[in-house]
Amino acid sequence: MNLRDLKYLVTVAELKHFGKAAERCHVSQPTLSMQLKKLEETLGATLFERTSRQVMLTRLGEQVVAEAKAALAACERMAELARQAEDPERGELALGIFPTLAPYLLPLMMPALSSRFPRLSLRLAEEKTDQLILGLESGSLDAALLALPVLSPALEAEMVFDEPFVLAVSSNHALAKKKRIQLSDLDGQSLLLLDEGHCLREQALEVCQHVGASESQSFRATSLETLRHMVAAGGRITLMPSLAVQPDHGIVYIPFARPPWRRIALCWRRSSHQQPLMKRLASAIKQSLPASLHIH
């Protein structure tokens, strides 16, 4: 029994005709018939009911054909893995990204990645940072875009870009008339922040602690878009990543004279055999971005 005979078997089962199956398999009909007869002898069972008009599978034949299809599919997957090892830019790659970055970065980088890696299929996963790290460590993700620092010793990181923050303020807030803002202007201010689990929350808290600002205790947003609407409606302020800035009725975005920023990196397992591909992937993402996001 070999893979060639299993292919003959499956083809006859699909076409219900020995002559047509032989033509598709590029062999003579006597050769195909002889090989399938040998397969039946090896199994000690009849797989086909042969008549002058048609070819029918026996009940056992149907079961054997199902197993043959599974075996051929498994062999094809193994062959694909081998081809991917020879050509790392081929196949599927699972890429994670966190929610306060995904909606704004993906439209910029995906066209460039599709052009640069036409044989690579990206499977995207949007999760909070802790879930992305778990996915990387467990192997369910191949790579993830994360905000540094990433403390897992199992992961390696390639810096991709620095994203500055701007101050998002309600149009009726006292700071709304400023053209540029100093970090010291936040001293004593209360900022709306995201809920627990978002890396942006930790980054904003770090800025607050540095400049003497505090977190508003009245509300915590579950998404950046909710945070944006709450700023517009409530006369509040928050830090907004620059990629997320968009024209909004009721919100003014004010740049900092010396902006705080978050550093985004592409991360993967140190043990991964795909490291050269990850380096090329990180480089392609960098090249897809505007100059304002280049690493400081």
GILINQUI-V789269 format. One record per residue. N is the residue number from 1. NEAR is the number of other C-alpha atoms within 12 Angstrom. Layout:
n = [N N]
near = [NEAR NEAR]
This chain:
n = [1 2 3 4 5 6 7 8 9 10 11 12 13 14 15 16 17 18 19 20 21 22 23 24 25 26 27 28 29 30 31 32 33 34 35 36 37 38 39 40 41 42 43 44 45 46 47 48 49 50 51 52 53 54 55 56 57 58 59 60 61 62 63 64 65 66 67 68 69 70 71 72 73 74 75 76 77 78 79 80 81 82 83 84 85 86 87 88 89 90 91 92 93 94 95 96 97 98 99 100 101 102 103 104 105 106 107 108 109 110 111 112 113 114 115 116 117 118 119 120 121 122 123 124 125 126 127 128 129 130 131 132 133 134 135 136 137 138 139 140 141 142 143 144 145 146 147 148 149 150 151 152 153 154 155 156 157 158 159 160 161 162 163 164 165 166 167 168 169 170 171 172 173 174 175 176 177 178 179 180 181 182 183 184 185 186 187 188 189 190 191 192 193 194 195 196 197 198 199 200 201 202 203 204 205 206 207 208 209 210 211 212 213 214 215 216 217 218 219 220 221 222 223 224 225 226 227 228 229 230 231 232 233 234 235 236 237 238 239 240 241 242 243 244 245 246 247 248 249 250 251 252 253 254 255 256 257 258 259 260 261 262 263 264 265 266 267 268 269 270 271 272 273 274 275 276 277 278 279 280 281 282 283 284 285 286 287 288 289 290 291 292 293 294 295 296]
near = [18 17 21 23 31 31 34 41 44 37 30 36 32 21 21 23 29 36 24 23 29 30 19 20 24 18 21 18 21 16 21 31 28 19 27 35 24 22 29 24 14 15 15 12 20 23 29 30 23 18 12 9 11 17 25 24 27 18 15 19 28 22 20 25 28 21 18 27 24 18 21 24 18 15 19 16 15 14 15 18 18 15 16 22 20 15 18 28 29 23 25 24 30 26 35 36 38 34 32 41 38 30 23 23 31 29 18 21 29 29 19 22 28 22 17 23 26 17 18 23 21 27 19 25 28 26 28 30 36 25 24 39 40 24 28 38 25 18 23 22 31 38 42 49 48 44 38 30 24 29 15 21 16 20 33 31 31 34 32 35 33 28 37 32 33 35 45 45 41 32 25 21 26 16 27 26 16 21 15 21 25 20 27 20 24 29 19 17 27 29 40 42 42 35 26 20 23 30 35 39 33 23 31 38 28 21 31 29 21 18 21 20 26 24 31 26 13 16 20 24 28 23 30 34 24 21 35 40 25 30 39 28 21 24 26 34 41 47 49 42 41 29 30 30 29 18 12 19 17 24 33 34 37 34 28 26 18 16 26 30 32 37 30 38 35 40 45 44 31 22 17 23 16 27 25 18 30 34 25 21 39 32 24 25 35 31 24 27 28 18 14 19 26 22 21 17]
